[in-house]
Amino acid sequence: MNIENKRKIFKYNEDDILEILSEYLSEENGFDTFYSRSIILGTPGKDLRLVAVIGDLDDINIAKLNLEEIEKESDYNGTH
């Protein structure tokens, strides 16, 4: 079997990317069930960034948060 036969190709749209990242971050932070809101900002290859807020399932106030404002007030705090 050659190496090309072992390759997998993935193509995700923005909603899929946000869902995958939110699920990963919630799991990493101990949330079994959660409510989240996230946005991708910037330009690919230049200043692309994710702003995500994750809380308990009953924290419906997350829907009211202004993610652009949170982005302005927040420092980078990712683990990678």
CNS distance restraints for C-alpha pairs under 8 A (distance, minus, plus):
assign (resid   1 and name CA) (resid   5 and name CA) 6.51 0.50 0.50
assign (resid   1 and name CA) (resid   6 and name CA) 7.90 0.50 0.50
assign (resid   2 and name CA) (resid   6 and name CA) 7.26 0.50 0.50
assign (resid   3 and name CA) (resid   7 and name CA) 6.83 0.50 0.50
assign (resid  12 and name CA) (resid  16 and name CA) 5.70 0.50 0.50
assign (resid  12 and name CA) (resid  17 and name CA) 6.17 0.50 0.50
assign (resid  13 and name CA) (resid  17 and name CA) 6.30 0.50 0.50
assign (resid  14 and name CA) (resid  18 and name CA) 6.17 0.50 0.50
assign (resid  15 and name CA) (resid  19 and name CA) 6.14 0.50 0.50
assign (resid  16 and name CA) (resid  20 and name CA) 6.10 0.50 0.50
assign (resid  17 and name CA) (resid  21 and name CA) 6.14 0.50 0.50
assign (resid  18 and name CA) (resid  22 and name CA) 5.95 0.50 0.50
assign (resid  18 and name CA) (resid  38 and name CA) 6.52 0.50 0.50
assign (resid  18 and name CA) (resid  39 and name CA) 7.18 0.50 0.50
assign (resid  18 and name CA) (resid  40 and name CA) 7.74 0.50 0.50
assign (resid  19 and name CA) (resid  23 and name CA) 6.07 0.50 0.50
assign (resid  20 and name CA) (resid  24 and name CA) 6.16 0.50 0.50
assign (resid  21 and name CA) (resid  25 and name CA) 6.06 0.50 0.50
assign (resid  22 and name CA) (resid  26 and name CA) 6.01 0.50 0.50
assign (resid  22 and name CA) (resid  36 and name CA) 6.92 0.50 0.50
assign (resid  22 and name CA) (resid  38 and name CA) 7.44 0.50 0.50
assign (resid  22 and name CA) (resid  52 and name CA) 7.08 0.50 0.50
assign (resid  22 and name CA) (resid  54 and name CA) 7.49 0.50 0.50
assign (resid  23 and name CA) (resid  27 and name CA) 6.16 0.50 0.50
assign (resid  24 and name CA) (resid  28 and name CA) 6.15 0.50 0.50
assign (resid  25 and name CA) (resid  29 and name CA) 6.18 0.50 0.50
assign (resid  25 and name CA) (resid  54 and name CA) 7.96 0.50 0.50
assign (resid  26 and name CA) (resid  30 and name CA) 6.25 0.50 0.50
assign (resid  26 and name CA) (resid  31 and name CA) 5.07 0.50 0.50
assign (resid  26 and name CA) (resid  32 and name CA) 7.42 0.50 0.50
assign (resid  26 and name CA) (resid  34 and name CA) 7.12 0.50 0.50
assign (resid  26 and name CA) (resid  54 and name CA) 6.58 0.50 0.50
assign (resid  27 and name CA) (resid  31 and name CA) 5.58 0.50 0.50
assign (resid  27 and name CA) (resid  32 and name CA) 6.80 0.50 0.50
assign (resid  31 and name CA) (resid  55 and name CA) 7.80 0.50 0.50
assign (resid  31 and name CA) (resid  56 and name CA) 7.20 0.50 0.50
assign (resid  33 and name CA) (resid  56 and name CA) 6.80 0.50 0.50
assign (resid  33 and name CA) (resid  57 and name CA) 5.84 0.50 0.50
assign (resid  34 and name CA) (resid  54 and name CA) 6.62 0.50 0.50
assign (resid  34 and name CA) (resid  55 and name CA) 5.59 0.50 0.50
assign (resid  34 and name CA) (resid  56 and name CA) 4.70 0.50 0.50
assign (resid  34 and name CA) (resid  57 and name CA) 4.23 0.50 0.50
assign (resid  34 and name CA) (resid  58 and name CA) 7.89 0.50 0.50
assign (resid  35 and name CA) (resid  54 and name CA) 5.83 0.50 0.50
assign (resid  35 and name CA) (resid  55 and name CA) 5.37 0.50 0.50
assign (resid  35 and name CA) (resid  56 and name CA) 5.84 0.50 0.50
assign (resid  35 and name CA) (resid  57 and name CA) 4.76 0.50 0.50
assign (resid  35 and name CA) (resid  58 and name CA) 7.36 0.50 0.50
assign (resid  35 and name CA) (resid  59 and name CA) 6.62 0.50 0.50
assign (resid  35 and name CA) (resid  60 and name CA) 7.12 0.50 0.50
assign (resid  35 and name CA) (resid  62 and name CA) 7.38 0.50 0.50
assign (resid  36 and name CA) (resid  52 and name CA) 7.10 0.50 0.50
assign (resid  36 and name CA) (resid  53 and name CA) 5.54 0.50 0.50
assign (resid  36 and name CA) (resid  54 and name CA) 4.39 0.50 0.50
assign (resid  36 and name CA) (resid  55 and name CA) 6.31 0.50 0.50
assign (resid  36 and name CA) (resid  62 and name CA) 6.76 0.50 0.50
assign (resid  36 and name CA) (resid  63 and name CA) 7.89 0.50 0.50
assign (resid  37 and name CA) (resid  52 and name CA) 5.79 0.50 0.50
assign (resid  37 and name CA) (resid  53 and name CA) 5.46 0.50 0.50
assign (resid  37 and name CA) (resid  54 and name CA) 6.75 0.50 0.50
assign (resid  37 and name CA) (resid  62 and name CA) 6.65 0.50 0.50
assign (resid  37 and name CA) (resid  63 and name CA) 6.68 0.50 0.50
assign (resid  38 and name CA) (resid  50 and name CA) 7.07 0.50 0.50
assign (resid  38 and name CA) (resid  51 and name CA) 5.50 0.50 0.50
assign (resid  38 and name CA) (resid  52 and name CA) 4.10 0.50 0.50
assign (resid  38 and name CA) (resid  53 and name CA) 6.28 0.50 0.50
assign (resid  38 and name CA) (resid  67 and name CA) 7.27 0.50 0.50
assign (resid  39 and name CA) (resid  50 and name CA) 5.83 0.50 0.50
assign (resid  39 and name CA) (resid  51 and name CA) 5.45 0.50 0.50
assign (resid  39 and name CA) (resid  52 and name CA) 6.54 0.50 0.50
assign (resid  39 and name CA) (resid  67 and name CA) 7.06 0.50 0.50
assign (resid  40 and name CA) (resid  48 and name CA) 7.12 0.50 0.50
assign (resid  40 and name CA) (resid  49 and name CA) 5.75 0.50 0.50
assign (resid  40 and name CA) (resid  50 and name CA) 4.59 0.50 0.50
assign (resid  40 and name CA) (resid  51 and name CA) 6.50 0.50 0.50
assign (resid  41 and name CA) (resid  47 and name CA) 7.96 0.50 0.50
assign (resid  41 and name CA) (resid  48 and name CA) 5.75 0.50 0.50
assign (resid  41 and name CA) (resid  49 and name CA) 5.35 0.50 0.50
assign (resid  41 and name CA) (resid  50 and name CA) 6.29 0.50 0.50
assign (resid  41 and name CA) (resid  51 and name CA) 7.77 0.50 0.50
assign (resid  42 and name CA) (resid  46 and name CA) 7.42 0.50 0.50
assign (resid  42 and name CA) (resid  47 and name CA) 5.14 0.50 0.50
assign (resid  42 and name CA) (resid  48 and name CA) 4.29 0.50 0.50
assign (resid  42 and name CA) (resid  49 and name CA) 6.18 0.50 0.50
assign (resid  43 and name CA) (resid  47 and name CA) 5.36 0.50 0.50
assign (resid  43 and name CA) (resid  48 and name CA) 4.99 0.50 0.50
assign (resid  44 and name CA) (resid  48 and name CA) 5.13 0.50 0.50
assign (resid  51 and name CA) (resid  67 and name CA) 6.68 0.50 0.50
assign (resid  51 and name CA) (resid  70 and name CA) 7.82 0.50 0.50
assign (resid  51 and name CA) (resid  71 and name CA) 6.33 0.50 0.50
assign (resid  52 and name CA) (resid  67 and name CA) 7.75 0.50 0.50
assign (resid  53 and name CA) (resid  62 and name CA) 7.20 0.50 0.50
assign (resid  54 and name CA) (resid  62 and name CA) 7.82 0.50 0.50
assign (resid  55 and name CA) (resid  59 and name CA) 5.99 0.50 0.50
assign (resid  55 and name CA) (resid  62 and name CA) 7.51 0.50 0.50
assign (resid  60 and name CA) (resid  64 and name CA) 7.99 0.50 0.50
assign (resid  61 and name CA) (resid  65 and name CA) 7.06 0.50 0.50
assign (resid  66 and name CA) (resid  70 and name CA) 6.37 0.50 0.50
assign (resid  67 and name CA) (resid  71 and name CA) 6.05 0.50 0.50
assign (resid  68 and name CA) (resid  72 and name CA) 6.48 0.50 0.50
assign (resid  69 and name CA) (resid  73 and name CA) 6.45 0.50 0.50
assign (resid  70 and name CA) (resid  74 and name CA) 5.98 0.50 0.50
assign (resid  71 and name CA) (resid  75 and name CA) 7.89 0.50 0.50
